[in-house]
Amino acid sequence: MSSIDEAGYLSEQINEWIEKHRKENLSWFDLCEEINKFSHNIMFTIEVDNKCLPELIAASLYVRAMSNFQGIIIMAERGMANEARSLSRCLLENMFAIVAIEKDKNTASSIASNFLFQRKGYLKVLKRKKDGGSTHKSGLSIEEIDRLLQENENKIQKNNVKEVKMRELAEKAGLVAIYDSAYKLLSEAIHVNVRDLEQYLDFNETGEVKKILWGPDIGELGLILFTISESMLHVLNAISKIFTLSFNESWKEILNNYNKLKNEFEATI
């Protein structure tokens, strides 16, 4: 059996850490399992109108949110805190978008139109590569890229398309407080910054670095599981309204369990 020292998180020994981490955070993991099962059951009751853009985008984001949620749990139980935080940021973005669509169906069109700005970015990158002498499989000439850029810009101007930023979606969703707190903090796990890198350093009493830290870390496990539970509950609530779903008693039980754990958790911070 490979050890943590030999293969890190890919070792067979990680199962011992999973058992340890789940035991130490049993209530939160149990809640996440309840939310996950409930989410899956709901997925199979959703009837999507394939001509309704808000429903198509909301349903697609819902499937992605569930996948994010499960991925975070897999990482969290292994003590992969930084990776769990990174994926938690993705979950929050899905949450902002789904709840924003529930509040205003026109948000779906804005999200769809955002592709024009993404395409503009791709074409600019392609042009820079061409200008620098790099070859690209597209086979497009500089003139053809310029033509595509102009066509793209004409569509943006003609339809008066505005680029949608994540904060705008959070504001539409009424969740800007989460954007300014949890989302901002989770974003540090995505980008390279000195403050976030301190988690990998062990300092002595005088502030000198003693060693580099690595391996399973559960320092923020409670916060991570609290954040993703809250996020999925927002997602589920919005999905129920978009698709006019009636939740059963197990939904109330999940909410009660969440509120109980939330109160206990907030009393410790």
BABADO-436010 format. One record per residue: chain; residue in three letters; z, y negated, x negated of N, C-alpha, C in turn. Coordinates in steps of 0.001 Angstrom, whole numbers, plus 524288, in hexadecimal, padded with zeros to 5 digits. Layout:
BEGIN
A:ALA:Z:Y:X:Z:Y:X:Z:Y:X .
...
END
This chain:
BEGIN
A:MET:80000:804AC:7FCB3:80000:80000:80000:80000:7FB1D:7FC8C .
A:SER:7FC38:7F7A1:7FD7B:7FBEC:7F2DC:7FA58:8006A:7EF34:7FBC0 .
A:SER:8026F:7EC76:7F7CE:806E2:7E8F6:7F896:80507:7E358:7F94E .
A:ILE:808B4:7E008:7FAE5:807A2:7DA73:7FB73:805C4:7D839:7F636 .
A:ASP:80853:7D9EA:7F201:806EB:7D7EB:7ECD2:8015A:7D97D:7EB3C .
A:GLU:7FF90:7DDF3:7ED39:7FA67:7DFE3:7EBBA:7F609:7DDA0:7EF1E .
A:ALA:7F707:7DCF6:7F423:7F2CF:7DB62:7F7BC:7F44B:7D704:7FB73 .
A:GLY:7F8EF:7D4C5:7FAD4:7FA77:7D06A:7FE2A:7FA89:7D1D7:803EF .
A:TYR:7F85E:7CE68:80720:7F876:7CF35:80CCC:7F50B:7D3BE:80E95 .
A:LEU:7F1AE:7D5A6:80B1D:7EE56:7DA15:80C79:7F0D9:7DF4B:80B1C .
A:SER:7F587:7DF2E:80906:7F82E:7E401:80786:7FA51:7E6DE:80C44 .
A:GLU:7FB1A:7EBE4:80B9F:7FD6A:7EF05:80FD2:80326:7EDA0:8109C .
A:GLN:8057D:7EB8C:80C83:80B03:7EA22:80CC2:80BFA:7E592:8107D .
A:ILE:807E6:7E2C6:811F6:80888:7DE44:81567:80ACD:7DFE7:81AA5 .
A:ASN:80A1A:7E4D5:81C17:80C3D:7E6BE:82110:81234:7E634:82134 .
A:GLU:814A8:7E6B7:81CB4:81A58:7E611:81C77:81BD7:7E067:81DA5 .
A:TRP:818A7:7DCC1:81BBE:819A2:7D734:81CBB:8189D:7D5D9:8226D .
A:ILE:81496:7D83F:824AD:8135E:7D753:82A31:81805:7D8E9:82D8E .
A:GLU:81A1D:7DD7D:82C75:81EA5:7DF69:82F68:8234F:7DBBC:82EC1 .
A:LYS:82425:7D9E9:82A01:8287E:7D660:828D8:827CD:7D126:82BAD .
A:HIS:8232E:7CEDF:82B52:8222F:7C9CC:82DBC:8227F:7CA07:833A8 .
A:ARG:82086:7CE40:835E6:820B8:7CEC5:83B9B:8265C:7CF77:83D76 .
A:LYS:82968:7D261:83A7E:82EDB:7D342:83BF3:831F2:7CE2A:83BBE .
A:GLU:830CE:7CAE6:837D0:833A4:7C5F7:83727:831F2:7C1CA:83B08 .
A:ASN:82D60:7C284:83D76:82B60:7BEBC:84144:829AF:7C196:8463A .
A:LEU:82CE5:7C561:847C7:82B7E:7C8EE:84C03:82A29:7C61E:8511C .
A:SER:82D59:7C254:852AC:82C85:7BFB4:857B2:82756:7BCD1:857E5 .
A:TRP:82604:7BA1F:85391:82125:7B72B:85373:81C6A:7BACC:85360 .
A:PHE:81CBC:7BF04:85062:81861:7C2B0:8503D:817B2:7C560:8558E .
A:ASP:81C09:7C69F:85811:81BBA:7C8FE:85D4A:81912:7C548:86122 .
A:LEU:81A77:7C048:860DA:81809:7BC65:8644C:8122A:7BC07:86340 .
A:CYS:810BB:7BBE9:85E40:80B2E:7BB9D:85CD7:80832:7C05D:85ED7 .
A:GLU:80AA1:7C4E1:85E9B:8081F:7C9A0:8609F:8075A:7C931:86684 .
A:GLU:80B3B:7C70F:86947:80AD3:7C64F:86EF0:80662:7C299:87041 .
A:ILE:80627:7BE3C:86D6C:80206:7BA55:86E54:7FCA8:7BCB8:86D3C .
A:ASN:7FC52:7BFCB:86918:7F753:7C22B:867A7:7F56B:7C5ED:86BDC .
A:LYS:7F8D5:7C947:86DC0:7F754:7CD08:871D4:7F5CC:7CA32:876D5 .
A:PHE:7F8CA:7C62F:87830:7F7A3:7C326:87CE4:7F24C:7C083:87C5D .
A:SER:7F13C:7BE46:877C6:7EC46:7BB98:876CD:7E7AB:7BF4C:8775B .
A:HIS:7E852:7C40C:8755C:7E41B:7C7DF:875B3:7E31F:7C980:87B53 .
A:ASN:7E73A:7CA49:87E40:7E699:7CBAD:883BC:7E3CA:7C762:886C3 .
A:ILE:7E522:7C282:8858B:7E2AB:7BE12:88829:7DCE1:7BDC3:886D2 .
A:MET:7DB96:7BEF4:881F2:7D621:7BEA4:88037:7D288:7C1DB:883B4 .
A:PHE:7D45A:7C663:88574:7D118:7C9DC:88897:7D0E9:7C859:88E5C .
A:THR:7D3D3:7C455:88FD2:7D3A5:7C274:89545:7D05B:7BD83:895CE .
A:ILE:7CECF:7BB4A:89172:7CBCA:7B668:8918A:7C617:7B77A:892FE .
A:GLU:7C43A:7B4A2:896DE:7BEC1:7B4EA:8986C:7BC22:7AFCF:896E5 .
A:VAL:7B893:7B012:8932C:7B619:7AB63:89109:7B0D5:7AA63:89396 .
A:ASP:7B010:7A5A1:8957A:7AB08:7A3F6:8978E:7A789:7A2B3:892DE .
A:ASN:7A371:7A5D4:89213:7A038:7A526:88D61:79CCB:7A043:88D7D .
A:LYS:79D26:79D3F:891B9:79A60:79843:891FC:79E1A:793A1:891AC .
A:CYS:7A31D:794D8:890E6:7A71E:790BD:890A6:7A8E6:79011:88AF9 .
A:LEU:7A744:78BD0:8887B:7A87E:78AF2:882FA:7AE64:78AD5:881EB .
A:PRO:7B184:7880B:88511:7B72A:78801:8840C:7B98C:78D7B:8840D .
A:GLU:7B7D0:790C3:887AA:7B9EB:79614:887EE:7B81F:7995E:88344 .
A:LEU:7B339:798BB:881BD:7B133:79BB9:87D50:7B40B:79A58:87842 .
A:ILE:7B4CB:79545:8776A:7B769:79399:8729C:7BD2B:79505:872CB .
A:ALA:7BFB2:79436:8773B:7C548:79571:877B3:7C640:79B47:876EA .
A:ALA:7C2EE:79E91:87934:7C38D:7A43F:878A9:7C2C4:7A5EB:872FA .
A:SER:7BEDB:7A39C:87065:7BDD4:7A4E4:86AE2:7C260:7A33E:8676E .
A:LEU:7C467:79E9D:86867:7C8E2:79CB7:86569:7CDB9:7A004:86671 .
A:TYR:7CE31:7A1FE:86B35:7D2AC:7A542:86C98:7D2A3:7AA55:86970 .
A:VAL:7CE06:7ACC3:8690A:7CD85:7B192:865F7:7CED7:7B07A:86043 .
A:ARG:7CCF9:7AC0B:85E4A:7CE22:7AAA6:858DE:7D3F4:7A99E:8582A .
A:ALA:7D65E:7A705:85BEB:7DBF4:7A5D4:85B94:7DF29:7AAD6:85B4D .
A:MET:7DDB2:7AEB4:85E79:7E084:7B3B0:85E5F:7DFF0:7B658:8590F .
A:SER:7DB3D:7B620:856E9:7DA4E:7B873:851C5:7DD86:7B5A5:84D96 .
A:ASN:7DDA3:7B06C:84DCD:7E0EA:7AD5E:84A3D:7E695:7AF0E:84AB0 .
A:PHE:7E866:7AF69:84F7F:7EDDA:7B0BE:850A0:7EF48:7B5FC:84E28 .
A:GLN:7EBF6:7B9DC:84EE6:7ECF0:7BF0C:84CBC:7ECBD:7BEFD:846BE .
A:GLY:7E90D:7BC05:8449F:7E899:7BBA4:83EF4:7ED74:7B938:83C85 .
A:ILE:7EF90:7B545:83F1F:7F44B:7B2B2:83D27:7F8DB:7B67E:83D15 .
A:ILE:7F95A:7B99B:8412F:7FD98:7BD6F:84177:7FD19:7C16C:83D0B .
A:ILE:7F84E:7C340:83C19:7F75B:7C700:837E2:7F8F3:7C4B3:832A0 .
A:MET:7F7A1:7BFCA:831CD:7F906:7BD3D:82CDF:7FEDF:7BC1F:82C8F .
A:ALA:8010E:7BA4E:830DA:8069A:7B8E7:830E9:80A11:7BD99:82FD1 .
A:GLU:808D7:7C20C:8321F:80C27:7C6A2:83158:80BF2:7C896:82BB6 .
A:ARG:807DE:7C735:828FF:80760:7C8AF:8237B:809D5:7C4A7:81FD7 .
A:GLY:80B99:7C060:82201:80DEF:7BC47:81ED0:809E2:7B8D0:81C49 .
A:MET:8052A:7B8C7:81E73:800FC:7B56D:81C79:8014F:7B02D:81F46 .
A:ALA:80566:7AD4D:81E00:8069F:7A880:820D7:80253:7A46C:82087 .
A:ASN:80041:7A391:81BDF:7FC47:79F7E:81B3C:7F755:7A0D3:81E3F .
A:GLU:7F5C9:7A5C2:81E11:7F120:7A772:820E9:7F200:7A726:826CA .
A:ALA:7F6BB:7A86B:82881:7F800:7A812:82E14:7F7D6:7A25F:82FE9 .
A:ARG:7F9A3:79ED9:82C8E:7F980:79948:82DE2:7F3DE:79759:82E48 .
A:SER:7F092:79921:82AB4:7EB16:79781:82AC6:7E877:79911:82FE6 .
A:LEU:7E94F:79DF0:8318C:7E6DF:79FCF:83659:7E975:79D5E:83B25 .
A:SER:7EE65:79BE9:83AAA:7F116:79944:83F02:7EE6F:79411:84038 .
A:ARG:7EC8C:7917B:83C1F:7E9AE:78C96:83CD8:7E4C8:78D7F:84023 .
A:CYS:7E217:791DD:83F28:7DD73:7933A:84242:7DEE9:79416:847F4 .
A:LEU:7E347:796BE:848D3:7E517:797BA:84E26:7E62C:7929B:850FB .
A:LEU:7E89F:78EEA:84E47:7E9C5:789DC:850AB:7E4C3:786F7:85223 .
A:GLU:7E0BB:78761:84EE4:7DBCC:784CD:85028:7D970:78721:8551C .
A:ASN:7D9A9:78C47:855A2:7D7CC:78EC8:85A6E:7DAFD:78D05:85F25 .
A:MET:7E017:78C94:85E62:7E38A:78ACD:86296:7E21A:78553:8645E .
A:PHE:7E173:781AE:8609D:7E00C:77C51:861FE:7DB0E:77C3C:8654A .
A:ALA:7D730:77F3F:8639C:7D221:77F40:86641:7D281:7818E:86BC0 .
A:ILE:7D52C:785FC:86C51:7D59D:7888C:8716C:7D893:78521:87546 .
A:VAL:7DCF7:782FB:87399:7E017:77FB6:8771E:7DD28:77AAA:87873 .
A:ALA:7DA3C:7788A:874A6:7D71E:773D4:875A8:7D2EC:774E9:879C1 .
A:ILE:7D078:7797D:87989:7CC89:77AFB:87D6C:7CF0D:77B84:882D0 .
A:GLU:7D3B4:77DB5:882EF:7D677:77E3F:887F5:7D7AB:778E6:88A56 .
A:LYS:7D8F7:77516:88706:7DA34:76FD7:888E9:7D544:76CDD:88A89 .
A:ASP:7D100:76DC2:887A7:7CC1C:76AF9:888A7:7C789:76E8B:88745 .
A:LYS:7C4CE:77073:88B3D:7C081:7742D:88A63:7BC21:771F1:88706 .
A:ASN:7BB80:76CBC:886ED:7B76A:76A50:883BD:7B851:76B25:87DE7 .
A:THR:7BD15:76C92:87C88:7BE59:76D9A:87703:7BAF4:771F7:874D2 .
A:ALA:7B97F:775B1:87829:7B640:77A15:8766F:7B0FE:77829:87463 .
A:SER:7AEB2:7744E:87715:7A9AE:77227:87560:7AA41:76F61:8701E .
A:SER:7AE9D:76CB0:86F72:7AF97:769F3:86A85:7B01D:76DCC:8660E .
A:ILE:7B2D7:77224:86707:7B383:7762A:86301:7AE42:77892:86199 .
A:ALA:7AB0B:7799D:8659D:7A5E8:77BED:864AD:7A268:77830:86197 .
A:SER:7A2B0:77328:862E8:79F6A:76F39:86044:7A119:76E4B:85AAA .
A:ASN:7A5D8:76FD9:8595E:7A7C8:76F24:85408:7A46D:77206:85005 .
A:PHE:7A175:775E4:851F4:79E17:778DF:84E72:79A11:7755C:84BCA .
A:LEU:79884:7711D:84E77:794AA:76D98:84C25:796BC:76B25:8471C .
A:PHE:79BCB:76A09:8470C:79E29:767C0:84257:79ED7:76BE6:83E15 .
A:GLN:79FF9:770B8:83FBD:7A063:77500:83BF8:79B08:7761B:83989 .
A:ARG:7970A:77605:83CD8:791B4:776F8:83AF2:79010:772A7:8372E .
A:LYS:7918E:76DE8:8386E:79061:76977:834FF:792CE:76A56:82F9C .
A:GLY:7979E:76C39:82F94:79A49:76D52:82AA9:7979A:771A0:82795 .
A:TYR:795EC:775D2:82A52:79342:77A27:827B4:78E2F:77846:8252E .
A:LEU:78B32:7751A:82817:7862F:77332:8261D:786E5:76F9C:8216B .
A:LYS:78B01:76C76:8217E:78C11:768FD:81D0C:78D67:76C21:81826 .
A:VAL:79065:77059:818E3:791B5:773C5:8147B:78CBD:77642:8124F .
A:LEU:7896C:77807:815E3:78481:77A7B:8144C:78112:7769F:81146 .
A:LYS:78103:771C1:81312:77DE3:76DBC:8106C:78009:76C9B:80AF9 .
A:ARG:7853D:76C6D:80A7D:78797:76B77:80555:7862D:76FD1:8018E .
A:LYS:7861A:7749B:80383:784AF:77909:80022:77F05:77894:7FE5D .
A:LYS:77BA7:776F4:80205:77621:7764A:800B1:7756F:771E2:7FCBD .
A:ASP:77832:76D89:7FDA7:777DB:7690E:7FA13:779B5:76A89:7F49D .
A:GLY:77D76:76E2F:7F46F:77FA6:76FCC:7EF61:77C85:77413:7ECC8 .
A:GLY:77851:775BE:7EF56:774F3:779AF:7ECF6:7765E:77F41:7EE5A .
A:SER:77A65:77FF5:7F1B5:77BFC:7853F:7F334:77808:78799:7F6FD .
A:THR:7776D:78CAB:7F6B9:77403:78F5D:7FA6B:77737:7912F:7FF0A .
A:HIS:774B9:791A3:80393:77788:79362:80837:773EE:796E2:80B67 .
A:LYS:77617:79AD3:80DCC:77306:79EAB:810AB:77013:79C4D:8154B .
A:SER:771CA:797B0:81723:76F47:79551:81BB0:76989:79411:81A9A .
A:GLY:76855:792D2:815AD:762F3:79183:81457:76135:78C36:81651 .
A:LEU:764C2:78925:81866:76373:783F9:81A87:762A2:78010:8161B .
A:SER:75ED6:77CAC:816CA:75DEA:77885:8130A:7617B:773E9:8144E .
A:ILE:761D0:7702B:810B5:764EB:76B76:81198:762EC:7689E:81673 .
A:GLU:75DC8:7686F:8171B:75B6B:765B6:81B93:75CF4:7685F:820B3 .
A:GLU:75CFA:76D89:820B2:75E65:7706F:82577:7642C:76FAF:826C6 .
A:ILE:76770:76F9D:822CC:76D08:76EB7:823A9:76DE8:76943:825E0 .
A:ASP:76B20:76565:823B3:76B8C:76004:825AF:769D4:75FB2:82B60 .
A:ARG:765B1:76295:82CAB:763D8:76298:8321C:767E8:764F1:835C6 .
A:LEU:76A4E:76940:8341C:76E5F:76BC1:83752:77325:76839:837E6 .
A:LEU:7747A:76580:833A6:778DF:761D3:833E2:777C5:75D7A:837BF .
A:GLN:77301:75B82:837C1:77195:7574D:83B52:77190:7592B:840F6 .
A:GLU:76F7D:75DD5:841D9:76F7F:76014:84724:7750D:760C0:84919 .
A:ASN:77862:7629D:845A7:77DE5:76363:84704:7806D:75E2A:8485B .
A:GLU:77F63:75A2D:84525:78199:754FE:8460C:77F8F:752A9:84B25 .
A:ASN:77A98:7539C:84C66:7785A:751A7:85150:77B30:753F3:85605 .
A:LYS:77C7C:75901:855B7:77F57:75B84:859F9:784C3:75920:85A9B .
A:ILE:7874A:75804:8562F:78C80:755A4:85652:78C3A:75047:858E5 .
A:GLN:78854:74D23:85750:787CC:747D8:85961:78616:747E2:85F1C .
A:LYS:78249:74B37:86062:7802E:74B75:865B1:78459:74D01:869AB .
A:ASN:78798:750B1:86837:78B95:752AC:86BCF:790E3:7500D:86B16 .
A:ASN:790EE:74C23:8678B:795C5:74935:8667C:79A4D:74CE6:86550 .
A:VAL:7993D:750AC:861EA:79D25:754AA:8609C:7A118:75276:85CB0 .
A:LYS:7A608:7533E:85DDC:7AA3B:75197:85A61:7ACD2:7566E:85803 .
A:GLU:7ADC1:75629:85300:7B044:75A99:85064:7B5EC:75B1D:8523A .
A:VAL:7B756:75FD6:853B8:7BCA2:760D4:855B5:7C023:7629E:8513B .
A:LYS:7C44B:75FBB:85054:7C81A:76114:84C4B:7CC82:76443:84EC5 .
A:MET:7CF3D:7673E:84B89:7D362:76A9F:84D87:7D7BD:76783:8501C .
A:ARG:7D913:762F9:84DEE:7DD32:75FCE:8504C:7DBB5:75E0F:855D4 .
A:GLU:7D6A9:75CF8:856A4:7D4D8:75B6A:85BD4:7D5A4:75FD7:85FC3 .
A:LEU:7D477:764A9:85E13:7D550:76925:86183:7DB1B:769C2:862C0 .
A:ALA:7DE66:768EF:85EC5:7E410:76952:85F93:7E5EA:7652C:86373 .
A:GLU:7E3B7:76079:86312:7E528:75C42:866A4:7E37F:75D85:86C34 .
A:LYS:7DEB3:75F84:86CCD:7DCCB:76106:871FA:7E023:76556:87454 .
A:ALA:7E205:768D4:870E7:7E536:76D3B:872AE:7EACD:76B91:873F1 .
A:GLY:7EC44:766CF:8724A:7F1AE:76514:87309:7F555:767B4:86F37 .
A:LEU:7F324:76953:86AB3:7F633:76C39:866CF:7F627:7697A:86181 .
A:VAL:7F592:7644C:8618E:7F52D:7616E:85CA5:7FA2B:761CD:85969 .
A:ALA:7FE99:762A2:85BF9:8038C:7633A:8591D:80359:76816:855AB .
A:ILE:800E5:76C40:8579D:80051:77102:85484:7FC71:77012:85013 .
A:TYR:7F864:76D06:85126:7F497:76BB7:84D09:7F73E:768BC:8489F .
A:ASP:7FA7E:764F8:849FF:7FCFE:761A6:8460C:80176:7645F:8432F .
A:SER:80329:768CD:8452A:80776:76B97:84299:80596:770D0:8406D .
A:ALA:80567:774CA:843B9:80409:77A11:841EE:7FEA8:77A4F:83F65 .
A:TYR:7FAC6:777EC:841D8:7F56E:7783F:83FC9:7F501:775B5:83A6D .
A:LYS:7F77B:77137:839D1:7F75B:76E7B:834C8:7F9EF:771C9:83088 .
A:LEU:7FE5B:7741F:831D1:8011C:77759:82DFC:7FDFD:77C38:82C91 .
A:LEU:7FB9F:77EA2:83084:7F893:7835F:82F87:7F3AC:7822D:82C58 .
A:SER:7F1B0:77D6D:82CD0:7ED04:77BE8:829E5:7EE04:77BEA:82409 .
A:GLU:7F2ED:77B47:82283:7F435:77B4F:81CED:7F318:7809C:81A79 .
A:ALA:7F33B:784B4:81DB5:7F22F:789F4:81BB2:7EC60:78ACA:81AB3 .
A:ILE:7E921:7876B:81CFA:7E37A:787E6:81C62:7E199:78520:81777 .
A:HIS:7E3B1:78072:8169A:7E1CF:77D18:81267:7E51A:77DB6:80D6F .
A:VAL:7E2C9:77C5B:80916:7E590:77C8D:80414:7E8C1:77790:8037D .
A:ASN:7EDE1:7781F:80372:7F13C:7739E:80279:7F627:77578:7FFAB .
A:VAL:7F81E:77228:7FC59:7FC77:77394:7F8ED:80151:77515:7FBFE .
A:ARG:8026D:7722C:8001E:8072A:77329:80329:8073D:778BD:8054D .
A:ASP:802D0:77A73:8075D:8028F:77FB1:8099A:802D2:783E5:80563 .
A:LEU:80103:782AF:800B7:80109:78684:7FC70:80680:78787:7FA4C .
A:GLU:80A37:7841A:7FBAE:80F92:784CE:7F9C7:81210:789DA:7FBB3 .
A:GLN:80FF7:78BF4:80004:81222:790D3:8021C:81177:79558:7FE49 .
A:TYR:80DE9:794C3:7FA84:80CF0:798E9:7F6BD:80FF9:79824:7F1A9 .
A:LEU:81364:79433:7F18A:81646:79301:7ECC5:81C25:79397:7EDA1 .
A:ASP:81ECF:795C3:7E9CC:82482:79652:7E9E8:826C0:7928E:7E5CF .
A:PHE:829F5:78ED2:7E7AC:82C16:78AD1:7E42C:831C4:78C01:7E2BC .
A:ASN:83367:78A3D:7DE15:838EE:78AAE:7DCA5:83BD1:785BD:7DE40 .
A:GLU:840CC:7855B:7DCBC:8441B:78100:7DE60:84225:77BB4:7DC7C .
A:THR:83F4D:77BAA:7D832:83D60:776B4:7D600:837CF:77569:7D7C7 .
A:GLY:835AF:778AD:7DB40:8307A:77799:7DD4A:82C0C:779DB:7DA25 .
A:GLU:82D4E:77D04:7D641:82939:77F7E:7D323:82774:78490:7D5BD .
A:VAL:8227E:785C0:7D525:8205E:78A88:7D772:82221:78F4A:7D455 .
A:LYS:824A4:792FC:7D704:8266B:797CA:7D475:8223F:79C0C:7D49E .
A:LYS:81FB0:79C87:7D929:81BC4:7A0A8:7D9AE:81842:79F8C:7DE66 .
A:ILE:813FA:7A264:7DE90:81058:7A21E:7E2F7:811FB:7A643:7E6F7 .
A:LEU:81251:7A4B2:7EBDE:813ED:7A847:7F008:80F22:7AAB9:7F2A3 .
A:TRP:80FCC:7AF89:7F455:80B90:7B220:7F723:80DF1:7B66F:7FA8A .
A:GLY:80AC7:7B8AB:7FDEB:80C95:7BD05:80114:80E47:7BB64:80682 .
A:PRO:8101B:7BF21:809AE:811A4:7BE15:80F15:81589:7B99D:80F8F .
A:ASP:8147D:7B612:81338:817CE:7B17A:8140B:81897:7B0CB:819E5 .
A:ILE:81D81:7B0BC:81B90:81E9B:7B018:82124:821AF:7AB20:82235 .
A:GLY:8217C:7A781:81E94:82472:7A2AD:81F29:82322:79FA3:82416 .
A:GLU:81E33:79FBF:825BC:81C88:79CC2:82A4E:81AD7:7A051:82EC7 .
A:LEU:81C66:7A538:82E9D:81A92:7A8FA:83279:81C13:7A772:83809 .
A:GLY:820F9:7A5C9:838BE:822BD:7A434:83DF1:81F90:79FAA:84008 .
A:LEU:81E90:79BCE:83CB6:81B89:79738:83E4C:815ED:798B8:83FB0 .
A:ILE:813B1:79C3A:83CA4:80E4E:79DEC:83DA6:80DED:7A0B4:842E7 .
A:LEU:81170:7A460:843E6:81149:7A75B:848CA:81289:7A3EC:84D7F .
A:PHE:815F1:7A028:84CC8:8171F:79C62:850EC:8123C:7992C:85230 .
A:THR:80F8D:79745:84E2C:80AEE:793F7:84ED9:80685:796D8:85192 .
A:ILE:8057D:79BA9:84FEA:80113:79E7B:85243:80256:7A052:857CC .
A:SER:8074C:7A171:858DC:808D5:7A2EC:85E32:807FB:79E57:861D9 .
A:GLU:809CF:799C6:86033:80920:79507:86350:80351:793F2:86436 .
A:SER:80030:79496:86026:7FA98:79389:86085:7F7F2:7972A:86469 .
A:MET:7F919:79C3B:8641F:7F69C:79FEF:867AF:7F84C:79F11:86D53 .
A:LEU:7FD0C:79D3B:86E20:7FECD:79C11:87374:7FBCA:7976B:875AB .
A:HIS:7FABB:79381:87269:7F777:78F18:87414:7F1F6:79103:87569 .
A:VAL:7EFE8:79479:8721E:7EAAF:796A3:872F2:7EA75:7999B:87818 .
A:LEU:7EE2F:79D02:878F5:7EE4A:7A034:87DB6:7EED3:79CDF:8829D .
A:ASN:7F220:798EA:88255:7F2DC:79576:886D0:7EDBD:792B3:88832 .
A:ALA:7EAF0:790D1:8842C:7E5F6:78E27:88510:7E1D5:791E6:8872B .
A:ILE:7E1A8:7969C:884FF:7DDD4:79A86:886BC:7DEBB:79BEE:88C7A .
A:SER:7E3AA:79C38:88E0F:7E4DF:79D88:89381:7E2BA:7996D:89745 .
A:LYS:7E2AB:79482:89580:7E0B7:79045:898D2:7DAC6:78FF7:898B9 .
A:ILE:7D86D:790CD:89430:7D2BA:7909B:893C3:7D030:794DC:89716 .
A:PHE:7D27B:79987:89707:7D031:79DF4:899D1:7D324:79F59:89ED6 .
A:THR:7D6B2:79C02:8A079:7D9B8:79CBB:8A552:7DC28:7A22A:8A58A .
A:LEU:7DF62:7A347:8A1BF:7E1FB:7A858:8A169:7E79A:7A7F3:8A351 .
A:SER:7E971:7AC11:8A5AA:7EEE5:7AC5E:8A756:7F1C5:7B01D:8A3BD .
A:PHE:7F5BC:7AE25:8A123:7F8C2:7B15D:89D93:7FD33:7B415:8A074 .
A:ASN:7FE88:7B8CD:89EB4:80299:7BBD6:8A150:807FE:7BAAF:89F0C .
A:GLU:80BBC:7BDEA:8A083:81130:7BD11:89EEA:811F5:7BD83:89908 .
A:SER:80EA1:7C077:8967A:80F37:7C115:890CC:80E56:7BBE0:88E02 .
A:TRP:80B46:7B863:89059:80A76:7B322:88E2C:80F92:7B010:88E41 .
A:LYS:8123E:7B055:8928F:8174C:7ADA2:89303:81B39:7AFD3:88F1C .
A:GLU:81B04:7B4F1:88E69:81E9D:7B771:88AB0:81D6D:7B5A3:88518 .
A:ILE:8186C:7B534:883DB:816DA:7B34B:87EAE:818BE:7ADB4:87DE5 .
A:LEU:81809:7AA6A:881CA:819CE:7A4F4:8816F:81FB9:7A4A7:880B6 .
A:ASN:82286:7A7E0:88393:82842:7A7EA:88315:829E7:7A99D:87D98 .
A:ASN:82765:7ADAE:87B92:828A7:7AF8F:87650:82759:7AB6F:87235 .
A:TYR:822E9:7A8DD:87301:82151:7A4C4:86F51:82537:7A03A:86F58 .
A:ASN:82698:79E60:873EE:82A3F:799F2:87452:82F92:79B3E:87200 .
A:LYS:83141:7A014:872B0:8363B:7A1C8:8707E:83601:7A1A7:86A82 .
A:LEU:831D9:7A3E6:86850:83142:7A404:8629D:83058:79E88:8606C .
A:LYS:82D7F:79B60:86355:82C73:795FC:861A9:8318C:792F3:86127 .
A:ASN:834EB:7936B:8650F:839F4:790B4:864EF:83D4B:79286:86061 .
A:GLU:83D3E:797A9:85F7F:84048:799D8:85B1C:83E1C:797EE:855E7 .
A:PHE:838E3:797CE:85588:83667:79631:850A7:8375D:79061:84F90 .
A:GLU:836B4:78D22:85385:8375E:7877C:852C4:83D08:78612:85178 .
A:ALA:840A3:78961:8530E:84632:78864:851D7:8474E:7895C:84C0E .
A:THR:843BA:78C0C:84967:844A7:78D43:843D6:841EA:7896B:8401F .
A:ILE:83EC0:785D7:84256:83BDC:78240:83EDD:83DAD:77C98:83FA0 .
END
